Structure formats: structure tokens, C-alpha cells
Amino acid sequence: MSALLRNFAVAVGLNYWSHEVTDIDVDWIDGEPAIMFNNSWGTGYGTNGRGIRQGSKRLADDAVCLRTSLAS
């Protein structure tokens, strides 16, 4: 969630769904954080290919946030 708050996209794995998605933002719904994500199933999924995970389903089982740096 800290990477999302810094505007970094995060690739996450969701065991309950047996699927990987890209988390893109955090929003507050009903007083709790909710994760907005892009799905790989195309624009026919959710709203233009995006969805929201809430409650216990918002937690990822694995996550990768690619960052690069240059040697000085």
C-alpha cells in the first residue's frame, strides 16, 4: 500500500483468485482502504478493465514493485 500511495503500480498475486493483477491506487470506501486494480482480461471486465478489492480480499499474497536506479 505504501508503494501505491507513492503512485507506483504494483504487480500482485491473489491466491483466492489464482490470478495476478496490477494494483494502481488506494481509495477509501466505507472508512476502509480499498485497492483499485487493472485486470488483464481486457476492458470487458469491471469498469474499462478496472476493479476494486475491499475487505480481506484487498490483501495480496505476493507483490512486486519494480524500481530502477542509476549508479552515481
PyMOL Python script that loads the backbone (N, CA, C, O; Angstrom):
from pymol import cmd

cmd.read_pdbstr("""\
ATOM      1  N   MET A   1       0.826  -1.187   0.000  1.00  0.00           N
ATOM      2  CA  MET A   1       0.000   0.000   0.000  1.00  0.00           C
ATOM      3  C   MET A   1       0.872   1.254   0.000  1.00  0.00           C
ATOM      4  O   MET A   1       0.492   2.270  -0.581  1.00  0.00           O
ATOM      5  N   SER A   2       2.024   1.191   0.639  1.00  0.00           N
ATOM      6  CA  SER A   2       2.893   2.370   0.667  1.00  0.00           C
ATOM      7  C   SER A   2       3.388   2.714  -0.733  1.00  0.00           C
ATOM      8  O   SER A   2       3.526   3.893  -1.056  1.00  0.00           O
ATOM      9  N   ALA A   3       3.659   1.712  -1.577  1.00  0.00           N
ATOM     10  CA  ALA A   3       4.073   1.980  -2.956  1.00  0.00           C
ATOM     11  C   ALA A   3       2.943   2.644  -3.734  1.00  0.00           C
ATOM     12  O   ALA A   3       3.190   3.570  -4.507  1.00  0.00           O
ATOM     13  N   LEU A   4       1.722   2.194  -3.544  1.00  0.00           N
ATOM     14  CA  LEU A   4       0.579   2.793  -4.228  1.00  0.00           C
ATOM     15  C   LEU A   4       0.389   4.249  -3.827  1.00  0.00           C
ATOM     16  O   LEU A   4       0.056   5.087  -4.665  1.00  0.00           O
ATOM     17  N   LEU A   5       0.596   4.551  -2.558  1.00  0.00           N
ATOM     18  CA  LEU A   5       0.465   5.923  -2.078  1.00  0.00           C
ATOM     19  C   LEU A   5       1.536   6.834  -2.665  1.00  0.00           C
ATOM     20  O   LEU A   5       1.386   8.056  -2.676  1.00  0.00           O
ATOM     21  N   ARG A   6       2.630   6.222  -3.157  1.00  0.00           N
ATOM     22  CA  ARG A   6       3.692   6.973  -3.827  1.00  0.00           C
ATOM     23  C   ARG A   6       3.517   6.956  -5.354  1.00  0.00           C
ATOM     24  O   ARG A   6       4.416   7.347  -6.097  1.00  0.00           O
ATOM     25  N   ASN A   7       2.340   6.493  -5.804  1.00  0.00           N
ATOM     26  CA  ASN A   7       1.992   6.431  -7.226  1.00  0.00           C
ATOM     27  C   ASN A   7       2.834   5.434  -8.013  1.00  0.00           C
ATOM     28  O   ASN A   7       3.124   5.665  -9.187  1.00  0.00           O
ATOM     29  N   PHE A   8       3.236   4.316  -7.379  1.00  0.00           N
ATOM     30  CA  PHE A   8       3.935   3.233  -8.059  1.00  0.00           C
ATOM     31  C   PHE A   8       2.949   2.088  -8.261  1.00  0.00           C
ATOM     32  O   PHE A   8       2.299   1.660  -7.307  1.00  0.00           O
ATOM     33  N   ALA A   9       2.831   1.595  -9.467  1.00  0.00           N
ATOM     34  CA  ALA A   9       1.995   0.418  -9.728  1.00  0.00           C
ATOM     35  C   ALA A   9       2.665  -0.813  -9.119  1.00  0.00           C
ATOM     36  O   ALA A   9       3.891  -0.896  -9.060  1.00  0.00           O
ATOM     37  N   VAL A  10       1.851  -1.767  -8.668  1.00  0.00           N
ATOM     38  CA  VAL A  10       2.362  -2.966  -8.001  1.00  0.00           C
ATOM     39  C   VAL A  10       1.706  -4.199  -8.607  1.00  0.00           C
ATOM     40  O   VAL A  10       0.480  -4.306  -8.633  1.00  0.00           O
ATOM     41  N   ALA A  11       2.527  -5.134  -9.097  1.00  0.00           N
ATOM     42  CA  ALA A  11       2.011  -6.415  -9.580  1.00  0.00           C
ATOM     43  C   ALA A  11       1.759  -7.295  -8.362  1.00  0.00           C
ATOM     44  O   ALA A  11       2.651  -7.476  -7.534  1.00  0.00           O
ATOM     45  N   VAL A  12       0.548  -7.844  -8.245  1.00  0.00           N
ATOM     46  CA  VAL A  12       0.210  -8.647  -7.062  1.00  0.00           C
ATOM     47  C   VAL A  12      -0.407  -9.977  -7.478  1.00  0.00           C
ATOM     48  O   VAL A  12      -1.066 -10.090  -8.512  1.00  0.00           O
ATOM     49  N   GLY A  13      -0.173 -10.972  -6.640  1.00  0.00           N
ATOM     50  CA  GLY A  13      -0.788 -12.282  -6.808  1.00  0.00           C
ATOM     51  C   GLY A  13      -1.876 -12.477  -5.777  1.00  0.00           C
ATOM     52  O   GLY A  13      -1.715 -12.119  -4.610  1.00  0.00           O
ATOM     53  N   LEU A  14      -2.992 -13.050  -6.215  1.00  0.00           N
ATOM     54  CA  LEU A  14      -4.141 -13.264  -5.337  1.00  0.00           C
ATOM     55  C   LEU A  14      -4.470 -14.755  -5.330  1.00  0.00           C
ATOM     56  O   LEU A  14      -5.049 -15.269  -6.287  1.00  0.00           O
ATOM     57  N   ASN A  15      -4.105 -15.443  -4.261  1.00  0.00           N
ATOM     58  CA  ASN A  15      -4.335 -16.892  -4.193  1.00  0.00           C
ATOM     59  C   ASN A  15      -5.810 -17.251  -4.292  1.00  0.00           C
ATOM     60  O   ASN A  15      -6.157 -18.231  -4.951  1.00  0.00           O
ATOM     61  N   TYR A  16      -6.690 -16.478  -3.650  1.00  0.00           N
ATOM     62  CA  TYR A  16      -8.117 -16.822  -3.665  1.00  0.00           C
ATOM     63  C   TYR A  16      -8.687 -16.789  -5.081  1.00  0.00           C
ATOM     64  O   TYR A  16      -9.720 -17.401  -5.352  1.00  0.00           O
ATOM     65  N   TRP A  17      -8.009 -16.070  -5.988  1.00  0.00           N
ATOM     66  CA  TRP A  17      -8.488 -15.894  -7.346  1.00  0.00           C
ATOM     67  C   TRP A  17      -7.640 -16.674  -8.350  1.00  0.00           C
ATOM     68  O   TRP A  17      -8.019 -16.828  -9.511  1.00  0.00           O
ATOM     69  N   SER A  18      -6.471 -17.172  -7.881  1.00  0.00           N
ATOM     70  CA  SER A  18      -5.487 -17.819  -8.760  1.00  0.00           C
ATOM     71  C   SER A  18      -5.172 -16.916  -9.947  1.00  0.00           C
ATOM     72  O   SER A  18      -5.210 -17.347 -11.099  1.00  0.00           O
ATOM     73  N   HIS A  19      -4.859 -15.651  -9.645  1.00  0.00           N
ATOM     74  CA  HIS A  19      -4.709 -14.645 -10.695  1.00  0.00           C
ATOM     75  C   HIS A  19      -3.735 -13.566 -10.245  1.00  0.00           C
ATOM     76  O   HIS A  19      -3.556 -13.330  -9.050  1.00  0.00           O
ATOM     77  N   GLU A  20      -3.106 -12.914 -11.223  1.00  0.00           N
ATOM     78  CA  GLU A  20      -2.245 -11.760 -10.980  1.00  0.00           C
ATOM     79  C   GLU A  20      -2.912 -10.529 -11.579  1.00  0.00           C
ATOM     80  O   GLU A  20      -3.498 -10.605 -12.659  1.00  0.00           O
ATOM     81  N   VAL A  21      -2.828  -9.404 -10.890  1.00  0.00           N
ATOM     82  CA  VAL A  21      -3.358  -8.132 -11.381  1.00  0.00           C
ATOM     83  C   VAL A  21      -2.345  -7.041 -11.066  1.00  0.00           C
ATOM     84  O   VAL A  21      -1.338  -7.295 -10.406  1.00  0.00           O
ATOM     85  N   THR A  22      -2.608  -5.838 -11.532  1.00  0.00           N
ATOM     86  CA  THR A  22      -1.748  -4.701 -11.227  1.00  0.00           C
ATOM     87  C   THR A  22      -2.524  -3.699 -10.385  1.00  0.00           C
ATOM     88  O   THR A  22      -3.485  -3.089 -10.852  1.00  0.00           O
ATOM     89  N   ASP A  23      -2.094  -3.539  -9.138  1.00  0.00           N
ATOM     90  CA  ASP A  23      -2.710  -2.539  -8.259  1.00  0.00           C
ATOM     91  C   ASP A  23      -2.221  -1.164  -8.691  1.00  0.00           C
ATOM     92  O   ASP A  23      -1.038  -0.970  -8.970  1.00  0.00           O
ATOM     93  N   ILE A  24      -3.158  -0.201  -8.743  1.00  0.00           N
ATOM     94  CA  ILE A  24      -2.794   1.117  -9.258  1.00  0.00           C
ATOM     95  C   ILE A  24      -3.098   2.279  -8.313  1.00  0.00           C
ATOM     96  O   ILE A  24      -2.536   3.362  -8.476  1.00  0.00           O
ATOM     97  N   ASP A  25      -3.976   2.075  -7.328  1.00  0.00           N
ATOM     98  CA  ASP A  25      -4.340   3.206  -6.467  1.00  0.00           C
ATOM     99  C   ASP A  25      -5.034   2.706  -5.208  1.00  0.00           C
ATOM    100  O   ASP A  25      -5.528   1.580  -5.155  1.00  0.00           O
ATOM    101  N   VAL A  26      -5.060   3.567  -4.197  1.00  0.00           N
ATOM    102  CA  VAL A  26      -5.776   3.295  -2.942  1.00  0.00           C
ATOM    103  C   VAL A  26      -6.890   4.322  -2.817  1.00  0.00           C
ATOM    104  O   VAL A  26      -6.683   5.509  -3.066  1.00  0.00           O
ATOM    105  N   ASP A  27      -8.066   3.859  -2.431  1.00  0.00           N
ATOM    106  CA  ASP A  27      -9.201   4.750  -2.206  1.00  0.00           C
ATOM    107  C   ASP A  27      -9.807   4.369  -0.862  1.00  0.00           C
ATOM    108  O   ASP A  27      -9.540   3.282  -0.351  1.00  0.00           O
ATOM    109  N   TRP A  28     -10.603   5.232  -0.295  1.00  0.00           N
ATOM    110  CA  TRP A  28     -11.296   4.930   0.963  1.00  0.00           C
ATOM    111  C   TRP A  28     -12.766   4.714   0.666  1.00  0.00           C
ATOM    112  O   TRP A  28     -13.429   5.590   0.111  1.00  0.00           O
ATOM    113  N   ILE A  29     -13.276   3.547   1.038  1.00  0.00           N
ATOM    114  CA  ILE A  29     -14.688   3.212   0.853  1.00  0.00           C
ATOM    115  C   ILE A  29     -15.216   2.702   2.184  1.00  0.00           C
ATOM    116  O   ILE A  29     -14.650   1.775   2.762  1.00  0.00           O
ATOM    117  N   ASP A  30     -16.289   3.294   2.671  1.00  0.00           N
ATOM    118  CA  ASP A  30     -16.885   2.919   3.956  1.00  0.00           C
ATOM    119  C   ASP A  30     -15.865   2.973   5.093  1.00  0.00           C
ATOM    120  O   ASP A  30     -15.897   2.138   5.997  1.00  0.00           O
ATOM    121  N   GLY A  31     -14.964   3.947   5.049  1.00  0.00           N
ATOM    122  CA  GLY A  31     -13.996   4.154   6.117  1.00  0.00           C
ATOM    123  C   GLY A  31     -12.817   3.200   6.127  1.00  0.00           C
ATOM    124  O   GLY A  31     -12.041   3.191   7.083  1.00  0.00           O
ATOM    125  N   GLU A  32     -12.663   2.388   5.070  1.00  0.00           N
ATOM    126  CA  GLU A  32     -11.542   1.444   4.996  1.00  0.00           C
ATOM    127  C   GLU A  32     -10.845   1.594   3.648  1.00  0.00           C
ATOM    128  O   GLU A  32     -11.468   1.972   2.657  1.00  0.00           O
ATOM    129  N   PRO A  33      -9.543   1.293   3.620  1.00  0.00           N
ATOM    130  CA  PRO A  33      -8.848   1.377   2.336  1.00  0.00           C
ATOM    131  C   PRO A  33      -9.344   0.300   1.374  1.00  0.00           C
ATOM    132  O   PRO A  33      -9.631  -0.827   1.775  1.00  0.00           O
ATOM    133  N   ALA A  34      -9.437   0.667   0.113  1.00  0.00           N
ATOM    134  CA  ALA A  34      -9.804  -0.246  -0.959  1.00  0.00           C
ATOM    135  C   ALA A  34      -8.768  -0.090  -2.062  1.00  0.00           C
ATOM    136  O   ALA A  34      -8.271   1.011  -2.302  1.00  0.00           O
ATOM    137  N   ILE A  35      -8.445  -1.182  -2.728  1.00  0.00           N
ATOM    138  CA  ILE A  35      -7.396  -1.185  -3.744  1.00  0.00           C
ATOM    139  C   ILE A  35      -8.018  -1.187  -5.137  1.00  0.00           C
ATOM    140  O   ILE A  35      -8.826  -2.058  -5.462  1.00  0.00           O
ATOM    141  N   MET A  36      -7.640  -0.215  -5.951  1.00  0.00           N
ATOM    142  CA  MET A  36      -8.060  -0.177  -7.345  1.00  0.00           C
ATOM    143  C   MET A  36      -7.010  -0.916  -8.167  1.00  0.00           C
ATOM    144  O   MET A  36      -5.810  -0.745  -7.951  1.00  0.00           O
ATOM    145  N   PHE A  37      -7.474  -1.749  -9.126  1.00  0.00           N
ATOM    146  CA  PHE A  37      -6.522  -2.549  -9.895  1.00  0.00           C
ATOM    147  C   PHE A  37      -6.923  -2.639 -11.366  1.00  0.00           C
ATOM    148  O   PHE A  37      -8.091  -2.481 -11.721  1.00  0.00           O
ATOM    149  N   ASN A  38      -5.928  -2.896 -12.207  1.00  0.00           N
ATOM    150  CA  ASN A  38      -6.140  -3.212 -13.616  1.00  0.00           C
ATOM    151  C   ASN A  38      -6.092  -4.719 -13.757  1.00  0.00           C
ATOM    152  O   ASN A  38      -5.207  -5.375 -13.207  1.00  0.00           O
ATOM    153  N   ASN A  39      -7.045  -5.268 -14.497  1.00  0.00           N
ATOM    154  CA  ASN A  39      -7.095  -6.696 -14.740  1.00  0.00           C
ATOM    155  C   ASN A  39      -6.627  -6.968 -16.165  1.00  0.00           C
ATOM    156  O   ASN A  39      -6.768  -6.110 -17.036  1.00  0.00           O
ATOM    157  N   SER A  40      -6.078  -8.137 -16.407  1.00  0.00           N
ATOM    158  CA  SER A  40      -5.560  -8.495 -17.730  1.00  0.00           C
ATOM    159  C   SER A  40      -6.641  -9.009 -18.669  1.00  0.00           C
ATOM    160  O   SER A  40      -6.333  -9.350 -19.811  1.00  0.00           O
ATOM    161  N   TRP A  41      -7.885  -9.079 -18.237  1.00  0.00           N
ATOM    162  CA  TRP A  41      -8.957  -9.660 -19.040  1.00  0.00           C
ATOM    163  C   TRP A  41      -9.563  -8.679 -20.033  1.00  0.00           C
ATOM    164  O   TRP A  41     -10.542  -9.014 -20.699  1.00  0.00           O
ATOM    165  N   GLY A  42      -9.011  -7.484 -20.148  1.00  0.00           N
ATOM    166  CA  GLY A  42      -9.492  -6.524 -21.130  1.00  0.00           C
ATOM    167  C   GLY A  42     -10.553  -5.593 -20.568  1.00  0.00           C
ATOM    168  O   GLY A  42     -10.917  -5.669 -19.394  1.00  0.00           O
ATOM    169  N   THR A  43     -11.034  -4.721 -21.427  1.00  0.00           N
ATOM    170  CA  THR A  43     -11.964  -3.677 -20.995  1.00  0.00           C
ATOM    171  C   THR A  43     -13.354  -4.195 -20.672  1.00  0.00           C
ATOM    172  O   THR A  43     -14.171  -3.455 -20.124  1.00  0.00           O
ATOM    173  N   GLY A  44     -13.641  -5.447 -20.998  1.00  0.00           N
ATOM    174  CA  GLY A  44     -14.943  -6.020 -20.663  1.00  0.00           C
ATOM    175  C   GLY A  44     -15.086  -6.357 -19.191  1.00  0.00           C
ATOM    176  O   GLY A  44     -16.200  -6.583 -18.718  1.00  0.00           O
ATOM    177  N   TYR A  45     -13.966  -6.396 -18.447  1.00  0.00           N
ATOM    178  CA  TYR A  45     -14.004  -6.683 -17.017  1.00  0.00           C
ATOM    179  C   TYR A  45     -14.232  -5.401 -16.241  1.00  0.00           C
ATOM    180  O   TYR A  45     -13.608  -4.384 -16.543  1.00  0.00           O
ATOM    181  N   GLY A  46     -15.104  -5.424 -15.252  1.00  0.00           N
ATOM    182  CA  GLY A  46     -15.312  -4.279 -14.364  1.00  0.00           C
ATOM    183  C   GLY A  46     -15.661  -3.014 -15.130  1.00  0.00           C
ATOM    184  O   GLY A  46     -16.519  -3.028 -16.012  1.00  0.00           O
ATOM    185  N   THR A  47     -14.997  -1.933 -14.790  1.00  0.00           N
ATOM    186  CA  THR A  47     -15.179  -0.653 -15.475  1.00  0.00           C
ATOM    187  C   THR A  47     -13.936  -0.397 -16.315  1.00  0.00           C
ATOM    188  O   THR A  47     -12.893   0.004 -15.799  1.00  0.00           O
ATOM    189  N   ASN A  48     -14.061  -0.636 -17.619  1.00  0.00           N
ATOM    190  CA  ASN A  48     -12.924  -0.463 -18.541  1.00  0.00           C
ATOM    191  C   ASN A  48     -11.700  -1.270 -18.110  1.00  0.00           C
ATOM    192  O   ASN A  48     -10.571  -0.793 -18.221  1.00  0.00           O
ATOM    193  N   GLY A  49     -11.918  -2.481 -17.623  1.00  0.00           N
ATOM    194  CA  GLY A  49     -10.813  -3.353 -17.236  1.00  0.00           C
ATOM    195  C   GLY A  49     -10.306  -3.146 -15.825  1.00  0.00           C
ATOM    196  O   GLY A  49      -9.328  -3.774 -15.421  1.00  0.00           O
ATOM    197  N   ARG A  50     -10.950  -2.278 -15.074  1.00  0.00           N
ATOM    198  CA  ARG A  50     -10.517  -1.986 -13.700  1.00  0.00           C
ATOM    199  C   ARG A  50     -11.530  -2.492 -12.687  1.00  0.00           C
ATOM    200  O   ARG A  50     -12.722  -2.605 -12.971  1.00  0.00           O
ATOM    201  N   GLY A  51     -11.023  -2.794 -11.503  1.00  0.00           N
ATOM    202  CA  GLY A  51     -11.878  -3.239 -10.418  1.00  0.00           C
ATOM    203  C   GLY A  51     -11.391  -2.691  -9.095  1.00  0.00           C
ATOM    204  O   GLY A  51     -10.383  -1.988  -9.036  1.00  0.00           O
ATOM    205  N   ILE A  52     -12.116  -3.019  -8.023  1.00  0.00           N
ATOM    206  CA  ILE A  52     -11.771  -2.580  -6.668  1.00  0.00           C
ATOM    207  C   ILE A  52     -11.849  -3.789  -5.752  1.00  0.00           C
ATOM    208  O   ILE A  52     -12.823  -4.541  -5.786  1.00  0.00           O
ATOM    209  N   ARG A  53     -10.806  -3.977  -4.923  1.00  0.00           N
ATOM    210  CA  ARG A  53     -10.821  -5.030  -3.908  1.00  0.00           C
ATOM    211  C   ARG A  53     -10.993  -4.378  -2.537  1.00  0.00           C
ATOM    212  O   ARG A  53     -10.321  -3.403  -2.200  1.00  0.00           O
ATOM    213  N   GLN A  54     -11.911  -4.944  -1.764  1.00  0.00           N
ATOM    214  CA  GLN A  54     -12.195  -4.412  -0.428  1.00  0.00           C
ATOM    215  C   GLN A  54     -12.101  -5.527   0.606  1.00  0.00           C
ATOM    216  O   GLN A  54     -12.040  -6.709   0.268  1.00  0.00           O
ATOM    217  N   GLY A  55     -12.090  -5.124   1.866  1.00  0.00           N
ATOM    218  CA  GLY A  55     -12.081  -6.087   2.961  1.00  0.00           C
ATOM    219  C   GLY A  55     -10.854  -6.975   2.911  1.00  0.00           C
ATOM    220  O   GLY A  55      -9.773  -6.522   2.535  1.00  0.00           O
ATOM    221  N   SER A  56     -11.011  -8.246   3.290  1.00  0.00           N
ATOM    222  CA  SER A  56      -9.869  -9.159   3.323  1.00  0.00           C
ATOM    223  C   SER A  56      -9.327  -9.453   1.928  1.00  0.00           C
ATOM    224  O   SER A  56      -8.172  -9.857   1.792  1.00  0.00           O
ATOM    225  N   LYS A  57     -10.131  -9.261   0.899  1.00  0.00           N
ATOM    226  CA  LYS A  57      -9.671  -9.524  -0.472  1.00  0.00           C
ATOM    227  C   LYS A  57      -8.725  -8.438  -0.984  1.00  0.00           C
ATOM    228  O   LYS A  57      -8.102  -8.621  -2.030  1.00  0.00           O
ATOM    229  N   ARG A  58      -8.602  -7.329  -0.285  1.00  0.00           N
ATOM    230  CA  ARG A  58      -7.689  -6.280  -0.736  1.00  0.00           C
ATOM    231  C   ARG A  58      -6.235  -6.666  -0.495  1.00  0.00           C
ATOM    232  O   ARG A  58      -5.333  -6.090  -1.103  1.00  0.00           O
ATOM    233  N   LEU A  59      -5.997  -7.637   0.388  1.00  0.00           N
ATOM    234  CA  LEU A  59      -4.633  -8.030   0.725  1.00  0.00           C
ATOM    235  C   LEU A  59      -4.079  -8.994  -0.317  1.00  0.00           C
ATOM    236  O   LEU A  59      -4.728  -9.975  -0.680  1.00  0.00           O
ATOM    237  N   ALA A  60      -2.881  -8.703  -0.788  1.00  0.00           N
ATOM    238  CA  ALA A  60      -2.228  -9.561  -1.785  1.00  0.00           C
ATOM    239  C   ALA A  60      -1.408 -10.648  -1.095  1.00  0.00           C
ATOM    240  O   ALA A  60      -0.941 -10.470   0.030  1.00  0.00           O
ATOM    241  N   ASP A  61      -1.241 -11.778  -1.788  1.00  0.00           N
ATOM    242  CA  ASP A  61      -0.415 -12.860  -1.265  1.00  0.00           C
ATOM    243  C   ASP A  61       1.044 -12.712  -1.687  1.00  0.00           C
ATOM    244  O   ASP A  61       1.938 -13.255  -1.036  1.00  0.00           O
ATOM    245  N   ASP A  62       1.286 -11.987  -2.762  1.00  0.00           N
ATOM    246  CA  ASP A  62       2.645 -11.601  -3.136  1.00  0.00           C
ATOM    247  C   ASP A  62       2.562 -10.280  -3.878  1.00  0.00           C
ATOM    248  O   ASP A  62       1.516  -9.927  -4.424  1.00  0.00           O
ATOM    249  N   ALA A  63       3.664  -9.556  -3.895  1.00  0.00           N
ATOM    250  CA  ALA A  63       3.654  -8.247  -4.544  1.00  0.00           C
ATOM    251  C   ALA A  63       5.062  -7.894  -5.015  1.00  0.00           C
ATOM    252  O   ALA A  63       6.054  -8.205  -4.356  1.00  0.00           O
ATOM    253  N   VAL A  64       5.123  -7.233  -6.181  1.00  0.00           N
ATOM    254  CA  VAL A  64       6.393  -6.773  -6.736  1.00  0.00           C
ATOM    255  C   VAL A  64       6.194  -5.366  -7.268  1.00  0.00           C
ATOM    256  O   VAL A  64       5.261  -5.104  -8.027  1.00  0.00           O
ATOM    257  N   CYS A  65       7.068  -4.472  -6.869  1.00  0.00           N
ATOM    258  CA  CYS A  65       7.031  -3.092  -7.370  1.00  0.00           C
ATOM    259  C   CYS A  65       8.404  -2.794  -7.967  1.00  0.00           C
ATOM    260  O   CYS A  65       9.380  -2.619  -7.239  1.00  0.00           O
ATOM    261  N   LEU A  66       8.471  -2.737  -9.287  1.00  0.00           N
ATOM    262  CA  LEU A  66       9.746  -2.506  -9.956  1.00  0.00           C
ATOM    263  C   LEU A  66      10.179  -1.062  -9.816  1.00  0.00           C
ATOM    264  O   LEU A  66       9.409  -0.136 -10.076  1.00  0.00           O
ATOM    265  N   ARG A  67      11.395  -0.888  -9.412  1.00  0.00           N
ATOM    266  CA  ARG A  67      12.007   0.437  -9.314  1.00  0.00           C
ATOM    267  C   ARG A  67      13.403   0.315  -9.902  1.00  0.00           C
ATOM    268  O   ARG A  67      14.053  -0.717  -9.733  1.00  0.00           O
ATOM    269  N   THR A  68      13.861   1.311 -10.564  1.00  0.00           N
ATOM    270  CA  THR A  68      15.207   1.301 -11.102  1.00  0.00           C
ATOM    271  C   THR A  68      15.995   2.459 -10.531  1.00  0.00           C
ATOM    272  O   THR A  68      15.431   3.472 -10.118  1.00  0.00           O
ATOM    273  N   SER A  69      17.288   2.299 -10.513  1.00  0.00           N
ATOM    274  CA  SER A  69      18.147   3.376 -10.044  1.00  0.00           C
ATOM    275  C   SER A  69      19.389   3.411 -10.918  1.00  0.00           C
ATOM    276  O   SER A  69      19.753   2.416 -11.544  1.00  0.00           O
ATOM    277  N   LEU A  70      20.020   4.544 -10.950  1.00  0.00           N
ATOM    278  CA  LEU A  70      21.247   4.716 -11.714  1.00  0.00           C
ATOM    279  C   LEU A  70      22.414   4.861 -10.743  1.00  0.00           C
ATOM    280  O   LEU A  70      22.321   5.556  -9.732  1.00  0.00           O
ATOM    281  N   ALA A  71      23.503   4.195 -11.071  1.00  0.00           N
ATOM    282  CA  ALA A  71      24.687   4.331 -10.245  1.00  0.00           C
ATOM    283  C   ALA A  71      25.240   5.740 -10.418  1.00  0.00           C
ATOM    284  O   ALA A  71      25.240   6.290 -11.519  1.00  0.00           O
ATOM    285  N   SER A  72      25.707   6.310  -9.324  1.00  0.00           N
ATOM    286  CA  SER A  72      26.244   7.674  -9.429  1.00  0.00           C
ATOM    287  C   SER A  72      27.745   7.657  -9.524  1.00  0.00           C
ATOM    288  O   SER A  72      28.370   8.714  -9.618  1.00  0.00           O
TER     289      SER A  72
END
""", "prot")
cmd.dss("prot")
cmd.show_as("cartoon", "prot")
cmd.util.cbc("prot")
cmd.orient("prot")
